């Protein structure tokens, strides 16, 4: 069944209106017609089974048959703080981490970040692109929300955020603490998990110490060195497995 995100304000009683690019996609590409079934999501964790009532080039009117909680949203909220990598690596990171269940992505500028965003308009342009990627990935993976990609923040600001969450800071030079041990020492996931991923050149030691002093858990990911675009996906996969999000549960 084809799935579309819709603003909750476009839903009135048992009717909803699909507009813009999605309406054009329905009419011109998918060629759906009156009586065809579609699935809607309001981006707030609610899904809707609906049947098309009418189709035009710019809008599609549907009748809502049933509303139910989105099955694609994990119970644990994971915020990814990602040092901005070069080329198109951030595109891949956002796409795959949204598929895996990330709640929010915050780009971070570190001491060794190679990419330089020279003006506010560069940041807005980049984030707009990343947000579109997040939307498409959320649609494809049947998420109940479209994870937000925020404007980039400096590392000094990033380490002070999410103090209520379990905060994980992978570092290749850590030899004692591991991810499994941090998970096992955690009694509750209700406040969420924050993950800080470094740049291609790695963390500077003063950044690691600043994170440690601010309450981040410095952890090893084992003897293999992972690329920056792999780390977030690996940790998200581990979190989703450990919290039981990689299996179907009774509805």
C-alpha positions as CSV (number, residue, x, y, z in Angstrom):
1,X,0.0,0.0,0.0
2,X,1.3,3.4,-0.9
3,X,2.2,5.7,2.1
4,X,2.2,9.4,2.4
5,X,3.0,12.0,5.1
6,X,0.3,14.6,5.7
7,X,0.0,17.5,8.0
8,X,-2.5,16.8,10.8
9,X,-4.3,20.1,10.0
10,X,-5.2,18.5,6.6
11,X,-7.3,16.0,8.4
12,X,-10.9,16.9,9.3
13,X,-13.2,14.3,10.9
14,X,-13.0,11.3,8.6
15,X,-11.7,13.2,5.5
16,X,-8.2,14.3,4.5
17,X,-6.6,16.2,1.7
18,X,-3.3,15.3,0.0
19,X,-1.7,18.2,-1.8
20,X,1.4,19.3,-3.6
21,X,4.0,16.9,-4.9
22,X,2.4,13.9,-3.3
23,X,-0.9,14.7,-5.1
24,X,0.9,15.0,-8.4
25,X,2.7,11.7,-7.7
26,X,-0.6,10.0,-7.0
27,X,-2.3,11.3,-10.1
28,X,0.5,11.3,-12.7
29,X,3.0,8.6,-11.6
30,X,1.1,6.1,-9.6
31,X,-2.2,6.7,-11.4
32,X,-4.3,5.9,-8.4
33,X,-8.0,6.4,-8.8
34,X,-11.2,6.6,-6.7
35,X,-11.6,3.5,-4.5
36,X,-7.8,2.8,-4.3
37,X,-6.5,2.3,-0.7
38,X,-3.6,4.4,0.7
39,X,-1.9,4.8,4.0
40,X,-1.3,8.2,5.6
41,X,0.9,9.3,8.5
42,X,0.5,12.6,10.3
43,X,4.2,12.8,11.4
44,X,3.1,12.6,15.0
45,X,3.1,8.9,15.4
46,X,-0.4,8.2,14.0
47,X,-1.2,6.2,10.9
48,X,-4.4,6.2,8.9
49,X,-5.9,3.7,6.5
50,X,-7.8,5.6,3.8
51,X,-9.6,5.2,0.5
52,X,-9.4,7.7,-2.3
53,X,-12.6,9.7,-3.0
54,X,-11.4,12.0,-5.8
55,X,-8.1,12.7,-7.7
56,X,-7.0,15.9,-9.5
57,X,-3.6,17.2,-10.5
58,X,-3.1,19.3,-7.4
59,X,-5.1,17.5,-4.7
60,X,-6.4,14.1,-3.7
61,X,-9.3,13.7,-1.3
62,X,-9.4,10.6,0.8
63,X,-11.8,9.0,3.3
64,X,-10.2,7.8,6.5
65,X,-11.3,4.3,7.5
66,X,-9.1,3.7,10.5
67,X,-6.5,5.4,12.8
68,X,-3.9,3.5,14.8
69,X,-0.4,4.2,16.3
70,X,2.5,4.0,13.9
71,X,4.2,0.6,14.2
72,X,7.5,2.0,12.7
73,X,8.4,4.2,15.7
74,X,10.9,2.7,18.3
75,X,10.1,3.1,22.0
76,X,13.6,4.5,22.6
77,X,14.5,8.0,21.3
78,X,18.0,8.2,19.9
79,X,19.6,11.6,19.1
80,X,22.6,11.4,16.8
81,X,25.2,14.1,17.1
82,X,27.2,13.7,13.9
83,X,30.4,15.6,13.0
84,X,29.9,16.8,9.5
85,X,31.8,14.6,7.0
86,X,33.0,15.6,3.6
87,X,31.3,14.9,0.2
88,X,28.0,13.1,0.3
89,X,28.6,11.0,3.4
90,X,26.1,12.9,5.5
91,X,23.4,12.0,3.0
92,X,24.1,8.3,3.5
93,X,24.3,8.7,7.3
94,X,20.9,10.5,7.5
95,X,19.2,8.1,5.2
96,X,20.4,4.9,6.9
97,X,20.0,6.2,10.5
98,X,16.4,7.3,9.8
99,X,15.7,3.8,8.4
100,X,17.2,2.4,11.6
101,X,15.1,4.5,13.9
102,X,17.0,7.7,14.8
103,X,14.7,10.4,16.4
104,X,16.8,13.5,15.6
105,X,20.1,14.3,13.8
106,X,22.3,17.2,15.0
107,X,25.2,18.1,12.7
108,X,28.3,19.0,14.7
109,X,31.3,21.2,13.9
110,X,34.4,19.8,15.6
111,X,38.1,20.8,15.6
112,X,38.9,18.4,12.8
113,X,35.7,18.9,10.7
114,X,36.8,19.4,7.1
115,X,33.6,20.8,5.7
116,X,33.4,24.6,6.2
117,X,30.0,26.2,5.9
118,X,30.9,29.8,5.2
119,X,27.5,31.5,5.7
120,X,24.1,31.0,7.2
121,X,22.6,30.4,3.8
122,X,25.1,27.5,3.2
123,X,23.8,25.9,6.5
124,X,20.2,26.4,5.5
125,X,20.7,25.0,2.0
126,X,22.6,21.9,3.4
127,X,20.0,21.3,6.2
128,X,17.1,21.7,3.7
129,X,18.7,19.0,1.6
130,X,19.3,16.7,4.5
131,X,15.7,17.2,5.7
132,X,14.4,16.1,2.4
133,X,16.5,12.9,2.6
134,X,15.2,12.3,6.1
135,X,11.6,12.6,4.8
136,X,12.1,10.2,1.9
137,X,13.8,7.7,4.2
138,X,11.1,8.0,6.8
139,X,8.4,7.4,4.1
140,X,10.3,4.3,2.7
141,X,10.9,2.8,6.1
142,X,7.3,3.4,7.4
143,X,8.3,5.7,10.2
144,X,5.7,7.5,12.3
145,X,7.6,10.8,12.3
146,X,10.0,12.6,10.0
147,X,13.2,12.9,12.1
148,X,14.4,16.5,12.4
149,X,17.8,17.5,11.1
150,X,18.8,20.6,13.0
151,X,21.1,23.4,12.0
152,X,24.8,22.6,12.7
153,X,26.2,23.4,16.2
154,X,29.8,23.8,17.5
155,X,31.1,20.9,19.5
156,X,31.4,23.1,22.6
157,X,27.6,23.6,22.5
158,X,26.8,20.0,21.5
159,X,28.4,18.4,24.5
160,X,26.2,20.5,26.9
161,X,23.0,19.2,25.3
162,X,20.8,16.2,26.2
163,X,21.9,16.0,29.8
164,X,18.8,13.9,30.7
165,X,19.8,11.1,28.2
166,X,22.2,8.3,28.4
167,X,25.1,9.9,26.4
168,X,27.5,7.7,24.4
169,X,30.8,9.0,23.1
170,X,32.8,6.4,21.0
171,X,36.5,6.9,20.9
172,X,39.0,4.6,19.2
173,X,41.6,5.0,22.0
174,X,39.3,3.9,24.8
175,X,40.4,0.5,26.1
176,X,38.2,-0.2,29.2
177,X,34.5,0.8,28.8
178,X,32.5,-0.8,26.1
179,X,29.0,-0.3,24.6
180,X,27.6,-3.5,26.1
181,X,28.7,-2.5,29.6
182,X,27.0,0.9,29.3
183,X,23.8,-0.8,28.2
184,X,23.9,-3.3,31.0
185,X,24.4,-0.5,33.6
186,X,21.3,1.4,32.3
187,X,18.1,0.7,34.2
188,X,15.8,2.8,32.0
189,X,15.7,4.0,28.4
190,X,12.7,6.4,28.9
191,X,14.8,9.6,28.7
192,X,16.5,8.4,25.5
193,X,20.0,8.0,24.2
194,X,22.4,10.5,22.7
195,X,25.3,9.4,20.5
196,X,28.2,11.6,19.5
197,X,30.1,10.6,16.4
198,X,33.4,12.2,15.5
199,X,34.9,13.4,12.2
200,X,37.1,11.6,9.6
201,X,40.3,12.7,11.4
202,X,39.1,11.6,14.8
203,X,38.6,13.4,18.1
204,X,41.3,15.7,19.6
205,X,42.1,14.5,23.1
206,X,40.9,17.8,24.7
207,X,37.5,17.2,23.0
208,X,37.3,13.8,24.6
209,X,38.2,15.1,28.0
210,X,35.6,17.9,27.7
211,X,33.0,15.4,26.8
212,X,34.0,13.2,29.8
213,X,33.8,16.2,32.1
214,X,30.4,17.0,30.9
215,X,29.0,13.5,31.6
216,X,29.4,11.6,28.3
217,X,30.2,7.9,28.6
218,X,33.5,7.4,26.6
219,X,33.3,3.9,25.0
220,X,35.2,1.6,22.7
221,X,33.6,-0.1,19.7
222,X,36.2,-2.8,19.7
223,X,39.5,-3.4,17.9
224,X,38.2,-2.4,14.5
225,X,38.4,1.3,13.4
226,X,35.1,2.3,11.8
227,X,34.6,5.1,9.4
228,X,32.5,8.1,10.6
229,X,29.7,7.1,8.3
230,X,29.6,3.6,9.8
231,X,29.6,4.5,13.5
232,X,26.1,5.9,13.9
233,X,24.6,3.0,12.0
234,X,26.5,0.5,14.0
235,X,25.5,2.0,17.4
236,X,21.8,2.5,16.3
237,X,21.7,-1.2,15.2
238,X,23.1,-2.2,18.6
239,X,20.6,0.0,20.4
240,X,17.6,-1.3,18.4
241,X,18.7,-4.9,18.9
242,X,19.4,-4.5,22.7
243,X,16.0,-2.8,23.3
244,X,14.0,-5.4,21.4
245,X,13.2,-3.1,18.4
246,X,14.4,-5.6,15.8
247,X,11.5,-8.0,16.3
248,X,7.7,-7.9,15.9
249,X,5.8,-7.4,19.1
250,X,2.1,-8.1,19.8
251,X,-0.1,-5.2,18.9
